[in-house]
Amino acid sequence: MKEEFTVTYPADGIPLAPRRQRWPSGVLALLAVAGCASVPPERITTDRMDYGQVIAESWKRQTLLNVVRLRYADAPVFLDVASVINSYSVGGRMGAQATLPSRTDPNVLGLDAEGTWSNTPTVTYQPVQGDRFTKSMLQPVPPVAVFQLLQGGWPADLVLPTVVRSLNGLRNDSAGVGADAGFRQLVEAFSRIQRAGGLGIRIDTRKDGSTVVIVLRQGNADTGPSDDVRRVRELLGLEEGISEIEVTYGLVPRNRREVAMHSRSMLELMLEVGFGVELPAPHMADGRALSGQRQAGDAQASALARIRSGTEPPADAYAAVPYKGYWYWIDDTDIASKRVFTFLLILFSLAETGQSSAAPVVTVPAR
């Protein structure tokens, strides 16, 4: 606390007792702000967490809305957040004045100060369209990406039913039509081999592109290959005794040492997730949405994710969007649907193979 002593002289010339004038600590703090104003580095943590959370939530909602729109035969619209730029402005002002003392007003010093703070974020949006849309949304997910996911630890019982349409002619669920029994058995066998540590992936680089080689080794020299490895060979129609299998994109293999994979595109995958939408009864009755909804209790077809609907917004949802007078959401307690939907978001990054358009140049003045 800074103190200032003043002595006043009345008309008779005899000095009065000195009066002590105190400067309020709040004024001193404002003066300090005005004198050395700056943006604190802690703002980085706050901005990064807040903006990151908002962008993540908007990404989930945009994807869910496009899934629902595709179920209603409506065109999807993708708008990426290209950049977020914050422009901070800090300023201050101070003033002081001195007056002659009097009996009625012994104060001889007046102070005032003020500070200003502003934050003006600039957000740049970029639509996904043209060549970028074609390459990222319409081209099938390459087999290399599929098996890199398996190699990275993603479970086979999530990756294969979600991304793969068929393997050596064994068909997966599609548009409400149940999968071949052999495809389900193949996924179960692959899952057991993966959990036992017997599934290996090798990427061979060749002149015509990268090729995936699956290595199946479950068992030992005494017992030989496990029942699961033999079952995989049998279901895929492979040669007896081979442990390394080459994977190519297509419907039919060229020989008995090859697996032909027909994978889905991102647009097809979103359509497939959309068949898990529980349509409102009026929309089902008037044919407003695409047919092929899986019926409850249908053992032949299983939805990748369950998307509920209702007239009121949900109280607890992983993601929720309004559309055509109804709300559509994934329940926050539905871990299976949440896992598939999160996996769908990750696949968007893998499918981003097109050349990105140049983002608009943003000039932010320094203040």
N, C-alpha and C positions, 0 to 999 in steps of 0.2 A: 504494500500500500504506500503510495507516494503522498507526502504531506507538504502543504504550503502555508506559511505564516504571513499574515498581513497585519499592519498596524493602521488604524484609522484615526483621523484627527477631526474632532467636532469643531464647532464655531468658536468655543472658548479657548481653543489652542492646547487644551490638556489632553494628551493621548489616552485613549481607552485601552483596556487590557487586550492583548493580542488575541485574535480569533483564528481558530484552526480550521482550514478548509480541506475537506477530504475529496479525493478523486475516486469515484466509484470504480470498483474492479471491473465491472462490465464494460465501462467506457474504455478502460485500458486494453481490454481484450479486443474490442472493436478496432482500436487504433493499431493493435498488432496485426489484425487481419488485413486492414487497409494498407499497412506498410509492407507486408511480405506475403501477399496472397498467392496461393498456388493450389493445383489440383492434387489431392493426396493420392499416393500410389495404391492405397487400399481400394480405390474405385475400380481397379482392374478386376479384383476378385469378385466384387459385387456385380459389376456389369457382365462379366463372363458367365457367372452362375445364373443370373436372371435371364439374360438373353438366350443362353443355351437351353434353359428349361422351356422358355416360351417357344423357341424354334422347334424343339423336340416334340412338344405337344401339338403344335400346328402341323408338323409333318405327319404325325399319327392321324390327326383328324382329316387332313387332306387325302391321305391314302384310303381311309375308311370311307370317306364320301365318294371317292372314285370307284371303289368296289361296289357300293350301293348303286351308283349311277349306271355302271355297266350291267348290273342285274336288271335295271329298268330300261336297258337298250339305249342309254343316254351316253353321250360322248364324254370321256374323262378329260379333265383339265389339270395340268401340272404346272405349278408356279414355284420355282426355286427361289430361295433367299440367297442372292448372289453375294451380298456384302452388308455389313452393319458397321457404320462409322459414327462414333460419338464425337461431338464437338463441344468442349466445355468452355465456359466463360466465367472468369472470376474477377471481381473488381471491388473497389472500396473508395470511400471519400471521408475526409476528416476536416473539421473546422474548429477554430478557436477565436475568442474575442475577449478583450479586457475592458473594464469600465471603472470609473472612479467610485470608491465606496461612499456610502451614506448611512445615516442612522437606520433607515428603513430597509436598505438592501446592502448588507456588508459584503456580499460576494463580489469579487473583483475579477474572476476568471470564469468564462463559459466555454464548454466543450461540447461538440457533437460529432458523431461518426456513424457511418452506415456501410454495409457490405452487400454485394450482389452476387448471385450464383445462378447459372443457367446451364442446362444440358439439352442440346438439340441433336438427337440421333438422326442419321440419314440411312434409310434402309433401301436397298436396291433389289428389285424382283426381276427374275428372268424366266420367261415362259419356255417350256420344253416343247419344241416343235421342229418341223422339217426333218432334216437328215438326222439330227440328234434323237428325235422322237422315234424315228424308224429303227435306228440301230439299237437304242436302249430298250425299247418297248416291244418291238415286233420280231427281233431276232431271237432264236432260242438260246437259252443259257448253255454255253459250251460244256461238253463233258469234262474238260479239264477243270472248270470252275466247280462242277458238281463234286468231283472226287477230291479236290483240294479242300472242300468243306468237310468231307469225311476225314481226311487226313488231319485237319485242324481240330478234330474232336467233336464235331457236330454229329449227333446220333443218326445212324442209318434209318431208323424208323421215323425220323422227322424229314431228313433230306430226300430220300427216295420217293415216298408217297407225295411229297409236295412238288418236287421239281420234275420228276421223270414221268413221261407219258407211257412209255413202253420199254421193255428190255428183251431183245431177241423175240419179239412178237408177244410177250406176256403183257397184257394191257392193264394199266392202272385205272382207278376211278376216273370217270370223265363225264361231266355235265349230268350228274345224277345217275349214271349207269355204273353198276358195280364193277369192281376190278375182277380179273381172272383169279381163280383160287391159287394158281401157281405164282402169281405176282405177290400175293400176301405171304405165301410160304417163303418166297425168295427174300422178301424184306426181313422176315423173322430170322431166317438163317444168317443173313448178312449181319444183323444186329448182334446175334450171339457170337459170331466170329469176331466182330469188332470189339465187343466187351472182353473177350478172351485174349485180345491183343494179337489176333492172327490175320488182321487185314492190313496190308501194306499198299502204298500207292507210290508209283514212280512216274515221273513226267519225262518222256524222251523227246528231245528236240530234233526234228527232222526237216528236210528241205520243204516238204509240203505242209509243215506246221507241227505243233506239239501233239503228241499222242500219249494217252493215259495207259499205263500198264498196271493191272491189279495183281497183287501178289497175295495168294491165299495159303497160309501156313498155320494150320491148327492141328495139333497132334505131335507125335514124336516118332523117332526111328523104330521104336518097338511096336507101337500101336498103329502106326500109319496115319493117314488123313482121318480127321474126325467125320462123324456122320453129317455135320453141317456142311463141310467142304464137299463131300460127295453129293449131298443133296443139291447144292448150288450148281455143280457141274451137270447133274441130271436135269434140273429145271431149265437151264440155259442151253442144253443140248451140246455141251462141250466134250472134247476128247477126254477119255479116261486117263488120269495120271498127270495132267498138266497142272502147274501151280501158278503160272503167269498168264494172264489173259489181257489181250489188247482190246481197248474200248474205242469205238468210232461212232460218229453220229450217223444215224440212219434207222431204217425199219428192219432190214434183213441182213444178217451177217454174211460175209463172203466165204467164211470157212468155219470149221468147228473149233478154232482157237481164238475166235473173235466174238465180242459182245457188241451188238448194235443197239445204241441208246437213242431213243427219240425223246428229247427233252422239251419242256414247255418254254414259251416266251413269257416275259413279264406280264403282257396283256392277257395271255391265256391263263396264267397263274392267278391273276386278279379275278378273272371270270370264274375260275374254279372255286376260289374263296367265296365269291358272291353267291354260289349255290348253297352256302350255309346260312344265308339271310332268311330269317323267319318273317315272311311277308305278312302284312296285315290282311285280315280276312277280306275286306272289300277289294283290295288290290288283286288278291288271288282270284276272286269271283269275276272281275271284269277284264281279266287278262292284261293287266297293265304292265306286268313284268314277264321276263323270260320264263318259260316252263322248265321243268327238270328239278324242282325242289325236292330234296330228299325227305321222305316221310318219316315220322317218328317210328322207331322200332324196325326200320328197314335194315336188315342184317347184310344186305348185298352192297350197300353204299354208305359211306361214312363221310360227313362233312369235314373239310380241313379245319374250319373254325365255325363257331356258333355266334351269329350276329342277331341279337334280339331286336324287337321293335315294340313301340308303344306310343300312346298319345302324349305322355308326359315325359319330361327329361328324367333320366335315371339319377338316383341319389349317389350311387357308387359305381363308377364305370372306368375302365381302362382307357376307352376313347368313345366319344358320343358325338353324333352329328344330326341335325334336322334335315329332312328331305321330304317334299311333297306332303306336308302336314303331319308327318310322323317323326318320331325319334328312333334312331338306330344306334346300337351300342354293343360293345363287348364287355361283359361283366368283369369286374376287377378280381373276382374270386374264381374265374374260369381260367385256370393256369394253362390248360392245353390250348385253348384258343389264343391266349396271350402269347404263348411260345411260338405258335405258327405265324401270328401277325408280326411279331418282332423279327422272325426269320425272313418274312416277306420284305421288311424294311431293309434288312442287311443285303438281300438279293438285289435291291435297287442299285446299291453301290457296285456290285459285281457286274451288273448288266450295263453300267455306264461306259459303253465302248465307243460312242460317237464323239466327234470333235466338238468340244464345248464352244459355244459362241462367245465372243468377247463381251465382257460385261461393260455397261456404260461407264465412262470415266467420270468420277465424282471429285470435284475440287472443293475442299473444305477450308475456309479461311481461318487463319490463326488469330485468336482474340485473347 
